[in-house]
Amino acid sequence: MTRNLPLFFGLGFALLVVVMNSMFIVRQDRQAIVLRFGEYTSAINVPGADEPGLYFKLPFVESVIIYDRRNLGFTMEGQPIVASDQERLIVDAVVRWRIVDPRRFYQSVLTEAGGASRLETYTEAAMRRALGGATSNEIISGRRAELMQTIEADLNAAAATELGVRVVDVRIRQADLPDETRERVYERMRSERQQVAGRIRAEGERDAAIIRATAQEEAERTRGEGDAQRARIFAGAYGRDPEFAAFYRAMRAYDTALDAGTPIVVPPDSDFFRYMQRRRGN
């Protein structure tokens, strides 16, 4: 009996290995394909199905490959892109994708790392096609959302069908000018802004000159009308009483000409002082 103990342990261990190789668990966030001698036989818990749990397979005959059922992603940094206006940009993008056909995915790329690598190649080509037809300003701000949707649709129409994946989202995280051209472009932008500022300043000065001329013309016209009205009023007043009018004008002349302490030399019989002479005579 003691001599057979190692045999029992060996048989027990072999049985344990067989049992362990006969069972596998598929989690809720995973999907699996079963291969028999390397050939696909079935898929478990694929998108659209709810089949997590414990499963059995033929030991040493069938093998299981587990894939992630959740969204996967990768980042593409420093991708050089030439826009339609011949400006060179450095673009960073983020791609989110998921495996929807594990059989096709296995037959095309085998592993998730291989799938991400192939999808990066497709993404680079799709970015060049979409962004190459847009100007640098559209890529940086104007049409970024539309361009991201174009890249996503391009990937789903080509790479997704071939690889058995679906691209969930494409985001252009950053689009900037390379260091060697950034200062040149900024200088051009400053020059354009200065030209716009100069044009606006010239238009403002022209409008200000027109406003001043119009105001001056209006003031002169109003002043002329006032002087004419004043002349008519004086003429009417002078016509009613010429003697009073002459007296009033003389008094205004005295008030204007004779300031306090101002010496003035005129003949005593000057007409300028005729009203004063009359007063002394009276």
C-alpha positions as CSV (number, residue, x, y, z in Angstrom):
1,M,0.0,0.0,0.0
2,T,2.8,2.3,0.9
3,R,4.5,1.6,-2.4
4,N,1.3,2.6,-4.3
5,L,1.0,5.9,-2.5
6,P,3.1,7.9,-5.1
7,L,0.9,6.3,-7.8
8,F,-2.3,7.5,-6.1
9,F,-0.8,11.0,-5.7
10,G,0.2,11.0,-9.4
11,L,-3.3,9.9,-10.5
12,G,-4.9,12.5,-8.3
13,F,-2.7,15.2,-9.6
14,A,-3.4,14.1,-13.2
15,L,-7.1,14.1,-12.5
16,L,-6.9,17.6,-11.0
17,V,-5.1,18.8,-14.1
18,V,-7.7,17.3,-16.4
19,V,-10.5,18.8,-14.4
20,M,-8.9,22.2,-14.3
21,N,-8.3,22.1,-18.1
22,S,-12.0,21.1,-18.6
23,M,-13.5,24.3,-17.0
24,F,-13.2,28.0,-17.6
25,I,-15.1,31.0,-16.4
26,V,-16.3,33.9,-18.6
27,R,-16.8,37.1,-16.7
28,Q,-19.6,39.6,-17.4
29,D,-17.1,42.1,-18.9
30,R,-15.3,39.5,-21.0
31,Q,-16.1,37.4,-24.1
32,A,-14.5,34.2,-25.3
33,I,-14.0,32.0,-28.3
34,V,-13.4,28.3,-28.2
35,L,-10.9,26.7,-30.5
36,R,-10.5,23.0,-31.3
37,F,-7.1,22.2,-32.6
38,G,-6.7,25.9,-33.4
39,E,-10.0,26.1,-35.4
40,Y,-12.9,28.3,-34.3
41,T,-15.9,26.4,-32.9
42,S,-18.0,28.9,-30.9
43,A,-18.1,32.3,-29.2
44,I,-19.4,33.0,-25.7
45,N,-20.9,36.2,-24.2
46,V,-20.4,38.3,-27.4
47,P,-21.9,41.8,-27.5
48,G,-25.7,41.5,-27.6
49,A,-25.7,38.3,-25.6
50,D,-25.7,37.8,-21.8
51,E,-23.8,34.5,-21.2
52,P,-21.3,34.9,-18.4
53,G,-20.7,31.9,-16.2
54,L,-18.9,28.5,-15.9
55,Y,-18.2,26.5,-19.0
56,F,-16.6,23.2,-19.9
57,K,-14.3,22.2,-22.8
58,L,-12.4,19.1,-23.9
59,P,-9.1,19.2,-22.1
60,F,-6.0,19.4,-24.3
61,V,-8.2,19.4,-27.4
62,E,-10.0,22.7,-27.1
63,S,-8.5,26.0,-26.0
64,V,-10.2,29.3,-25.0
65,I,-9.2,32.8,-25.8
66,I,-10.6,35.6,-23.7
67,Y,-11.2,39.1,-25.1
68,D,-12.3,42.3,-23.3
69,R,-16.0,43.1,-23.9
70,R,-15.6,46.8,-22.7
71,N,-14.4,49.8,-24.6
72,L,-10.7,49.8,-25.4
73,G,-8.6,52.8,-26.4
74,F,-5.3,54.1,-27.5
75,T,-3.7,57.5,-28.0
76,M,-1.9,58.7,-31.2
77,E,0.6,61.5,-30.3
78,G,2.6,63.8,-32.6
79,Q,1.0,62.8,-35.9
80,P,2.2,65.1,-38.7
81,I,-0.6,66.4,-40.9
82,V,-0.4,68.7,-43.9
83,A,-3.6,70.7,-44.2
84,S,-5.2,71.9,-47.5
85,D,-3.6,75.3,-47.1
86,Q,-0.2,73.5,-46.9
87,E,0.3,74.3,-43.2
88,R,2.0,71.5,-41.3
89,L,0.3,70.5,-38.0
90,I,1.1,68.2,-35.2
91,V,-2.1,66.3,-34.1
92,D,-2.8,64.2,-31.0
93,A,-5.9,61.9,-31.2
94,V,-7.7,59.5,-28.9
95,V,-9.6,56.5,-30.3
96,R,-12.1,54.4,-28.4
97,W,-13.1,51.0,-29.8
98,R,-14.5,47.6,-28.9
99,I,-14.5,44.1,-30.2
100,V,-17.9,43.2,-31.7
101,D,-17.0,40.1,-33.7
102,P,-14.5,38.0,-31.8
103,R,-14.2,35.3,-34.5
104,R,-13.2,37.8,-37.2
105,F,-11.0,39.6,-34.7
106,Y,-9.1,36.4,-33.9
107,Q,-8.7,35.5,-37.6
108,S,-7.4,39.0,-38.4
109,V,-5.2,40.0,-35.6
110,L,-5.3,37.3,-32.9
111,T,-4.6,39.6,-29.9
112,E,-5.9,42.9,-28.5
113,A,-2.5,44.4,-28.8
114,G,-2.4,43.3,-32.5
115,G,-5.8,44.8,-33.0
116,A,-4.8,48.1,-31.5
117,S,-1.7,48.2,-33.7
118,R,-3.6,47.5,-36.9
119,L,-6.3,50.1,-35.9
120,E,-3.6,52.7,-35.4
121,T,-2.5,52.2,-38.9
122,Y,-6.0,52.6,-40.2
123,T,-6.5,55.7,-38.0
124,E,-3.4,57.4,-39.3
125,A,-4.6,56.9,-42.9
126,A,-8.1,58.1,-42.1
127,M,-6.8,61.2,-40.3
128,R,-4.6,62.1,-43.3
129,R,-7.6,61.8,-45.7
130,A,-10.0,63.8,-43.5
131,L,-7.7,66.5,-42.2
132,G,-5.8,66.8,-45.5
133,G,-9.0,68.3,-47.0
134,A,-9.4,71.0,-44.4
135,T,-7.5,74.2,-43.7
136,S,-5.4,74.6,-40.6
137,N,-8.0,77.0,-39.0
138,E,-10.8,74.4,-39.5
139,I,-8.7,71.7,-37.9
140,I,-7.7,73.8,-34.9
141,S,-11.2,75.2,-34.2
142,G,-13.7,75.7,-37.0
143,R,-14.7,72.2,-38.1
144,R,-13.0,69.9,-35.5
145,A,-16.2,68.1,-34.4
146,E,-17.3,67.5,-38.0
147,L,-13.8,66.2,-38.9
148,M,-13.8,63.8,-35.9
149,Q,-17.1,62.3,-37.0
150,T,-15.7,61.9,-40.5
151,I,-12.7,60.0,-39.2
152,E,-14.9,57.8,-37.1
153,A,-17.2,57.0,-40.0
154,D,-14.2,56.2,-42.2
155,L,-12.8,53.8,-39.7
156,N,-16.1,52.0,-39.2
157,A,-16.5,51.6,-42.9
158,A,-13.1,50.1,-43.5
159,A,-11.0,48.8,-40.6
160,A,-14.0,48.0,-38.3
161,T,-15.5,45.6,-40.9
162,E,-12.1,43.9,-41.6
163,L,-11.0,43.6,-38.0
164,G,-14.4,42.8,-36.4
165,V,-14.3,45.9,-34.2
166,R,-16.4,49.1,-33.9
167,V,-14.9,52.5,-33.4
168,V,-16.9,54.2,-30.6
169,D,-15.3,57.6,-30.6
170,V,-12.5,59.6,-32.2
171,R,-11.3,62.8,-30.5
172,I,-8.7,65.2,-31.7
173,R,-7.1,66.1,-28.4
174,Q,-4.7,68.7,-29.7
175,A,-3.7,70.3,-33.0
176,D,-0.8,72.7,-33.0
177,L,1.8,74.1,-35.2
178,P,5.3,72.6,-35.2
179,D,7.9,74.7,-33.4
180,E,9.8,75.7,-36.5
181,T,6.7,77.3,-38.2
182,R,4.8,78.5,-35.2
183,E,6.7,81.9,-34.9
184,R,6.3,82.5,-38.6
185,V,2.6,81.9,-38.5
186,Y,2.2,84.0,-35.4
187,E,4.1,86.9,-37.1
188,R,1.8,86.6,-40.1
189,M,-1.2,86.7,-37.8
190,R,0.1,89.7,-36.0
191,S,0.7,91.5,-39.4
192,E,-2.9,90.7,-40.5
193,R,-4.3,92.0,-37.2
194,Q,-2.2,95.2,-37.5
195,Q,-3.5,95.7,-41.0
196,V,-7.1,95.2,-39.8
197,A,-6.4,97.6,-36.9
198,G,-4.9,100.2,-39.3
199,R,-7.9,100.0,-41.6
200,I,-10.4,100.3,-38.7
201,R,-8.4,103.3,-37.3
202,A,-8.4,105.0,-40.7
203,E,-12.1,104.4,-41.1
204,G,-12.7,105.9,-37.6
205,E,-10.6,109.0,-38.4
206,R,-12.5,109.5,-41.7
207,D,-15.8,109.1,-39.9
208,A,-14.7,111.5,-37.2
209,A,-13.6,114.1,-39.8
210,I,-17.0,113.8,-41.5
211,I,-18.8,114.2,-38.2
212,R,-16.7,117.3,-37.3
213,A,-17.2,118.8,-40.7
214,T,-21.0,118.2,-40.6
215,A,-21.2,119.6,-37.1
216,Q,-19.1,122.7,-38.1
217,E,-21.4,123.2,-41.1
218,E,-24.5,122.9,-38.9
219,A,-23.0,125.3,-36.4
220,E,-22.2,127.8,-39.0
221,R,-25.6,127.5,-40.5
222,T,-27.3,127.9,-37.1
223,R,-25.1,130.8,-36.2
224,G,-25.9,132.5,-39.6
225,E,-29.6,132.0,-39.0
226,G,-29.3,133.4,-35.5
227,D,-27.4,136.5,-36.8
228,A,-30.0,137.0,-39.5
229,Q,-32.8,136.7,-36.9
230,R,-30.9,139.1,-34.6
231,A,-30.4,141.6,-37.5
232,R,-34.1,141.4,-38.3
233,I,-35.1,142.0,-34.7
234,F,-32.7,145.0,-34.5
235,A,-33.9,146.4,-37.8
236,G,-37.4,146.2,-36.6
237,A,-36.6,147.9,-33.4
238,Y,-34.5,150.6,-35.1
239,G,-37.4,151.2,-37.5
240,R,-39.8,151.9,-34.7
241,D,-37.6,154.4,-32.8
242,P,-34.4,155.5,-34.7
243,E,-33.3,157.9,-31.9
244,F,-33.5,155.2,-29.2
245,A,-31.7,152.8,-31.5
246,A,-28.8,155.2,-32.0
247,F,-28.7,155.9,-28.2
248,Y,-28.6,152.1,-27.5
249,R,-25.8,151.5,-29.9
250,A,-23.8,154.4,-28.4
251,M,-24.3,153.0,-24.9
252,R,-23.1,149.5,-26.2
253,A,-20.1,151.2,-27.8
254,Y,-19.2,153.0,-24.5
255,D,-19.5,149.8,-22.6
256,T,-17.2,148.0,-25.0
257,A,-14.6,150.7,-25.6
258,L,-14.3,152.3,-22.2
259,D,-12.9,149.7,-19.7
260,A,-12.1,150.9,-16.2
261,G,-8.8,152.8,-16.1
262,T,-8.5,152.9,-19.9
263,P,-7.2,156.3,-21.2
264,I,-8.8,157.4,-24.5
265,V,-8.0,160.6,-26.5
266,V,-10.6,162.0,-28.8
267,P,-11.6,165.6,-29.7
268,P,-14.2,167.1,-27.4
269,D,-16.6,167.6,-30.3
270,S,-16.3,163.9,-31.5
271,D,-19.5,162.3,-32.5
272,F,-18.5,159.4,-30.3
273,F,-19.4,161.5,-27.2
274,R,-22.4,163.4,-28.6
275,Y,-24.9,161.9,-26.1
276,M,-22.5,162.9,-23.2
277,Q,-22.2,166.4,-24.7
278,R,-26.0,166.7,-24.9
279,R,-26.2,165.7,-21.3
280,R,-23.7,168.3,-20.2
281,G,-25.4,170.9,-22.3
282,N,-28.7,170.0,-20.6
